[in-house]
Amino acid sequence: MDSLDPTEGRLLGVLIEKAMTTPEHYPLSLNAAVNAANQKSNRHPVLALEEDEVLEALENLADKSLVKRVFPGHSRVEKFSHTAGGKLGLNSTALAVLAELLLRGPQTTGELRTRARRMAPLESLEKVQEVLATLAENRLCKRVGPEPGGRAERYAQLLAPDAHPIEEGPYSAASPPASTAAPASDLEERVAALEARVRDLEQRLGVVADESR
């Protein structure tokens, strides 16, 4: 599987996310895809993609058999849906975790569980580890070191490697792959999950404040 560029990675993540969170508005029109790619919540970094950039990315994804064009209900408006599950051999839970990594970059298992649960059930941190092991076996993610000031290891997607450039932590290069790695301590992961929730709430409040001005 060829690597995706950052814009292609963002659009694939968007299509997976919207298929699971707002199925009533899926597949996405080009305009909806632009808005979803540029939305301020659940995204890092926040982008300002133009329509032609989004269309080019969708066409490239179609050439890679990750996206298809559809005309639902005999509509004249062309829309786009992803085919990532079949192309990558992943179930819906693995797709949800992959989408979070594509949309927000490296995250801890606690952050992934908190954020991906809006798309698919993740009953425990152990379940997240199982999903990450599957992604690692398919060469779609890897372990990286903690963020500055943090202690919990993170996981980064490999499908669009340039989407979130990172400097790996001090022990990530020597760490075993996710399929054999021992999970981080439960306390650290709970703290990371709580921190993720606080950051998400702060971001949402910031969006509301901007829109009310």
Buried (B, 14 or more C-beta within 10 A) or exposed (E): EEEBBBBBBBBBBBBBBBBBBEEEEBBBBBEBBBBBBBBEEBBBEEBEBEEEBBBBBBBBBBEBEBBBEEEEEEEEEEBBBBBBBEBBEBEEBBBBBBBBBBBBBBBBBBBBBBBBBEBBEBEEBEBBBBBBBBBBEBEBBBBBBBBEEBBBBBBBBBBBBEBBEBEBBEEBEEBEBBEEBEBBEEEBBEBBBEBBBEEBEEBEEEBEEEEEE
